[in-house]
């Protein structure tokens, strides 16, 4: 829709920013005029539809008609506006623009939700709205607006899932949550899946103070109940109890530990001057052509001076060996995708930015609400397709044969 620039120039001529955007400025007047025009159009359509439908049960009554107006104060993005709402004689008119009991335009609610999703606290949102729009929004109102998202969160957490996911990354972040009068540090586990077409999706959020086989059995049972029948590769970072739980729920799933996390753990034992040498020696392990060559490289490292100088490094690789060697069965295209959980770590970084301003949350539900909104706000970034997916998909289709779901 084009806008008459000459008309805009005439409206702005000789007026200050306050005259245009202030509490009683032109923007507020235009909002009122446009809203009332839309409401009158809705009333006309409503009456026309009633006349067209007829009223067989009330044939003796006169046709419905307009019956004056009532005033209603509505909060908009530019402040509060008093609207003249048209009424009809039969009281059957319920406008779509602003419903009978609604006091805020939907866009105003979306602004509050957007600020909340970006990590602003309730008090910060309250101050921002009052400063920018000249509208008082109580903390209880802001909480009510954001709490309205909870039904959406519950539906998202319980939505049906795909029967098979080629790759699922699992990781956790820590948040402080109040429970029974005390604040505890809980882990929020996130599952990021790659779909057969290469796009990504978050399967859910799970809260737990301590991980273990029992907790992971509950998570995997939840995935099964929502329709997941198979996961080809699960990439994790040493999650306690996960291998035992996934073997019971998805016995054919290959578990792959995050190689990058294993390297970081190894580097933490080495002095700064030796880290480059340690990294070079360990690289021979995870870049080997197959498992036997990798084990030989690990053996050579165990016999080296570096391993004797830093005796904790080699055993950490031995302990994780069963979750390291699956990586060596894959071609380079697949290796590049699964050797790290960086994909989900980048997602967790966005969540951390949103929760950083909160000292603690009053409940799991409050934390889930903010995390869900933060994920929605950045969905265009984490949902995009995996690079080089065509080559990866071809390799997975060959390796997993009839188990790989075609997009």
C-alpha positions in Angstrom: 0.0 0.0 0.0 1.5 3.4 -1.1 1.4 6.4 1.2 0.7 9.9 0.1 4.0 11.7 0.8 2.4 15.2 0.3 -0.2 14.4 3.0 2.6 13.3 5.4 4.5 16.5 4.7 1.4 18.5 5.5 0.8 16.6 8.7 4.4 17.1 9.9 4.8 20.7 8.8 5.8 23.0 11.7 5.3 20.2 14.3 7.8 19.0 16.9 8.5 15.3 17.6 6.3 15.7 20.7 3.4 16.9 18.6 3.8 13.8 16.4 4.7 11.0 18.8 3.7 12.4 22.2 0.9 11.2 24.4 -1.7 13.2 22.5 0.2 13.6 19.3 -0.9 13.0 15.7 0.2 9.3 15.8 -2.3 8.8 18.6 -5.0 10.6 16.7 -4.3 8.6 13.6 -4.4 5.3 15.5 -7.8 6.3 17.0 -9.2 7.4 13.6 -8.0 4.3 11.8 -9.2 1.9 14.5 -12.7 3.5 14.7 -13.0 3.4 10.9 -12.1 -0.3 11.0 -14.6 -0.9 13.8 -17.4 0.8 11.9 -16.5 -1.3 8.8 -16.7 -4.5 10.9 -20.1 -3.3 12.2 -21.4 -2.8 8.7 -20.3 -6.2 7.6 -21.8 -7.8 10.7 -25.2 -6.2 10.1 -25.1 -7.1 6.4 -24.3 -10.8 7.3 -27.1 -10.9 9.8 -29.6 -9.5 7.3 -28.4 -12.0 4.7 -28.8 -14.9 7.0 -32.2 -13.8 8.3 -33.6 -14.7 11.8 -36.3 -17.4 11.3 -36.7 -17.9 15.1 -37.2 -14.2 15.7 -39.2 -13.3 12.6 -41.4 -10.8 14.5 -38.4 -8.7 15.7 -37.1 -5.8 13.7 -33.8 -6.3 12.0 -30.6 -5.6 14.0 -29.2 -2.1 13.6 -26.6 0.3 15.0 -27.3 1.5 18.5 -24.9 4.3 19.4 -21.3 4.0 20.7 -19.5 3.2 23.9 -16.1 4.5 24.9 -13.2 2.2 25.7 -9.7 3.0 26.7 -7.2 0.8 24.8 -3.4 0.5 25.2 -1.5 0.7 21.9 2.1 1.0 21.0 1.8 4.8 21.0 0.1 5.1 24.3 -3.5 5.0 25.5 -6.3 5.8 23.1 -10.0 6.3 23.9 -12.0 4.6 21.1 -15.7 5.0 20.3 -16.8 1.4 19.9 -20.0 1.0 17.8 -22.9 -1.0 19.4 -25.7 -2.9 17.8 -29.3 -3.3 19.1 -29.1 -7.0 19.7 -25.7 -7.0 21.4 -24.3 -9.6 18.9 -21.4 -7.5 17.6 -18.0 -8.7 18.8 -15.3 -6.8 16.9 -12.2 -8.7 15.7 -9.9 -5.7 15.9 -10.4 -5.3 19.7 -12.6 -7.9 21.3 -15.3 -7.1 23.9 -13.1 -7.5 27.0 -9.8 -6.7 25.5 -7.9 -3.6 26.7 -4.7 -3.9 24.7 -4.0 -4.2 21.0 -2.4 -7.6 20.3 0.7 -5.9 18.9 1.2 -4.3 22.4 1.3 -7.8 24.0 3.7 -9.0 21.3 6.1 -6.1 22.1 6.1 -7.1 25.8 6.7 -10.7 24.9 9.5 -9.8 22.6 11.3 -7.7 25.3 10.8 -10.5 27.8 12.3 -13.0 25.3 15.4 -10.9 25.0 16.1 -11.1 28.7 14.6 -7.9 30.0 13.2 -8.3 33.5 9.6 -7.4 34.4 10.8 -4.1 36.1 12.9 -3.2 33.1 10.0 -3.8 30.7 7.7 -1.7 32.9 10.2 1.2 32.9 10.8 0.9 29.1 7.1 1.0 28.3 6.5 4.0 30.6 9.4 5.9 29.1 8.7 5.2 25.5 5.0 5.0 25.3 3.9 6.9 28.4 1.8 3.9 29.6 1.9 2.3 33.0 2.1 -1.4 32.8 2.2 -3.1 36.2 4.4 -6.1 36.9 1.3 -8.2 37.3 0.1 -7.2 33.9 3.4 -8.0 32.3 3.5 -11.4 34.1 -0.1 -12.1 32.9 0.8 -11.3 29.3 3.9 -13.5 29.3 2.1 -16.3 31.3 -0.5 -16.5 28.5 2.3 -18.2 26.6 2.3 -21.2 29.0 -0.4 -23.0 27.1 1.6 -22.6 23.9 4.7 -23.9 25.8 2.8 -27.0 27.0 1.5 -27.7 23.5 5.0 -27.4 22.1 6.5 -29.7 24.8 3.9 -32.4 24.1 3.6 -32.1 20.3 4.0 -35.2 18.1 7.5 -35.8 16.8 8.9 -37.4 13.6 9.3 -41.2 13.6 13.1 -41.0 13.0 15.8 -38.4 13.4 19.2 -38.9 11.7 21.2 -36.9 14.3 20.3 -35.6 17.7 22.6 -33.4 19.8 22.0 -33.3 23.6 23.5 -30.8 26.0 22.6 -28.9 29.2 22.8 -25.4 30.7 22.4 -24.5 34.4 19.7 -22.2 35.8 18.8 -21.3 39.4 15.2 -22.2 40.4 13.4 -21.7 43.7 11.8 -24.8 45.1 10.4 -25.3 48.7 11.8 -22.0 49.8 15.3 -22.8 48.6 17.2 -22.0 45.4 18.7 -24.9 43.6 20.9 -25.1 40.6 19.1 -27.2 38.0 20.2 -28.5 34.6 18.0 -27.7 31.6 18.6 -30.4 29.0 18.0 -29.4 25.4 17.7 -31.8 22.5 18.5 -30.4 19.0 17.7 -32.7 16.1 18.6 -32.6 12.5 15.6 -33.6 10.3 15.9 -35.7 7.1 15.7 -32.5 5.0 18.7 -31.0 6.8 16.7 -28.4 8.9 16.9 -28.4 12.6 14.3 -28.6 15.4 14.3 -28.6 19.2 12.6 -31.7 20.5 12.1 -30.4 24.0 13.4 -29.1 27.4 13.8 -31.2 30.5 14.7 -30.0 34.0 16.7 -32.0 36.5 19.0 -31.3 39.4 21.2 -34.3 38.7 21.5 -36.4 35.6 21.6 -40.2 35.7 20.2 -43.3 34.0 16.8 -42.9 35.6 16.4 -39.4 34.4 17.5 -40.2 30.9 15.1 -43.1 30.8 12.3 -40.6 31.5 13.5 -38.3 28.7 13.8 -41.0 26.2 10.5 -42.5 27.2 9.0 -39.0 26.6 10.4 -39.0 23.1 9.1 -42.5 22.4 5.6 -41.5 23.7 5.6 -38.5 21.3 6.3 -40.7 18.3 10.0 -41.1 18.0 10.9 -44.7 16.9 14.5 -44.4 16.0 17.6 -42.1 16.3 20.5 -42.9 14.1 23.3 -40.9 15.9 23.1 -39.3 19.3 25.9 -36.8 19.9 26.4 -36.0 23.6 29.1 -34.6 26.0 29.7 -37.3 28.6 26.1 -37.3 29.9 26.1 -39.5 33.0 23.8 -42.6 32.6 22.9 -41.7 29.0 24.5 -44.7 27.2 22.6 -47.2 29.4 19.3 -45.4 29.0 19.5 -45.0 25.3 20.5 -48.6 24.8 17.2 -49.6 26.5 15.0 -47.1 24.6 16.7 -47.0 21.2 19.1 -50.1 21.1 20.3 -49.4 17.5 21.3 -45.8 18.2 25.0 -45.0 17.9 26.3 -42.8 20.7 29.0 -40.3 19.8 30.9 -38.3 22.4 31.8 -34.8 21.6 35.5 -34.9 20.4 36.0 -31.2 21.0 34.8 -31.5 24.6 37.2 -34.4 25.1 40.1 -32.2 23.6 39.2 -29.3 25.9 39.2 -31.6 28.9 42.6 -32.9 27.9 44.0 -29.4 27.4 42.9 -28.5 30.9 45.6 -30.8 32.3 48.4 -29.5 30.1 50.5 -26.3 30.8 50.1 -23.5 28.3 53.5 -24.1 26.7 52.8 -27.8 26.0 49.2 -27.4 24.7 50.1 -27.2 21.0 52.2 -30.3 21.3 49.5 -32.2 23.1 46.9 -31.1 20.6 49.0 -32.3 17.7 49.6 -35.7 19.3 45.8 -36.1 20.0 44.9 -35.0 16.5 46.5 -38.2 15.2 43.8 -40.1 17.2 40.6 -38.5 15.9 41.8 -38.0 12.4 42.9 -41.7 12.0 41.4 -43.6 9.0 39.8 -46.2 11.2 39.5 -47.5 14.8 42.6 -49.7 14.7 44.8 -46.8 13.5 43.3 -44.5 16.2 44.1 -47.0 18.9 47.6 -47.3 17.7 47.9 -43.5 17.8 46.6 -43.5 21.3 49.1 -46.2 22.3 51.9 -44.1 20.9 50.7 -41.1 22.9 50.5 -43.2 26.1 54.2 -44.1 25.6 55.3 -40.5 24.9 56.9 -38.1 27.3 53.8 -35.9 27.1 51.6 -38.7 28.5 54.0 -39.3 31.3 54.2 -35.6 32.1 50.3 -35.3 32.0 49.1 -38.8 33.2 45.4 -37.8 33.4 45.0 -37.3 29.6 45.3 -40.8 28.1 43.0 -42.5 30.7 40.3 -39.9 29.9 40.4 -41.0 26.3 40.4 -44.7 27.3 37.3 -44.2 29.5 35.4 -42.6 26.6 36.8 -44.9 24.0 33.5 -46.8 23.2 31.9 -43.4 22.5 34.9 -42.1 20.5 35.4 -44.9 18.0 32.0 -44.7 16.3 33.2 -41.4 14.9 35.9 -43.2 13.0 33.5 -45.3 11.0 32.1 -42.2 9.3 33.3 -40.5 6.1 34.7 -36.9 6.4 31.4 -35.2 5.6 29.7 -36.9 8.5 32.7 -36.5 10.8 32.7 -32.7 10.3 29.1 -32.6 11.5 29.2 -34.8 14.6 32.6 -34.4 16.0 31.4 -31.5 18.2 28.2 -30.3 20.0 28.9 -26.7 18.9 25.6 -26.6 17.1 23.7 -26.9 20.4 26.3 -24.9 22.3 25.6 -21.9 20.1 21.9 -22.4 20.9 22.6 -22.6 24.6 24.6 -19.4 24.4 21.5 -17.6 23.2 19.5 -19.1 26.1 22.2 -18.0 28.6 22.0 -14.4 27.3 18.2 -14.4 28.0 18.5 -15.9 31.5 21.6 -14.0 32.6 19.6 -11.1 34.1 17.5 -13.4 36.3 18.9 -14.2 39.7 16.6 -17.2 39.9 13.3 -18.4 38.6 10.3 -19.1 40.9 9.5 -22.4 39.1 10.5 -24.8 36.3 7.5 -23.4 34.4 8.8 -19.8 34.6 12.2 -20.9 33.3 10.6 -22.9 30.5 8.5 -19.9 29.5 11.6 -17.6 29.1 13.7 -20.3 27.3 10.8 -21.0 24.9 10.4 -17.4 24.1 14.2 -16.9 23.7 14.3 -19.9 21.3 11.3 -18.5 19.3 13.0 -15.1 19.0 16.2 -16.7 17.5 14.5 -19.5 15.5 15.5 -18.1 12.1 19.2 -18.8 13.1 19.0 -22.3 14.6 16.4 -23.7 12.3 18.3 -23.1 9.1 19.5 -26.1 7.1 22.8 -27.8 7.9 25.6 -26.9 5.4 26.6 -29.6 3.0 23.6 -31.7 4.0 23.2 -33.3 0.6 26.6 -35.0 0.9 25.9 -36.0 4.6 22.5 -37.3 3.7 23.9 -39.5 1.0 26.5 -41.0 3.3 24.0 -41.6 6.1 21.6 -43.3 3.6 24.3 -45.7 2.6 25.5 -46.4 6.1 22.1 -46.9 7.7 20.4 -48.3 4.7 16.6 -48.8 5.2 16.7 -47.0 8.6 17.4 -43.6 7.1 14.2 -41.6 6.5 14.1 -40.0 3.1 13.0 -36.3 3.2 
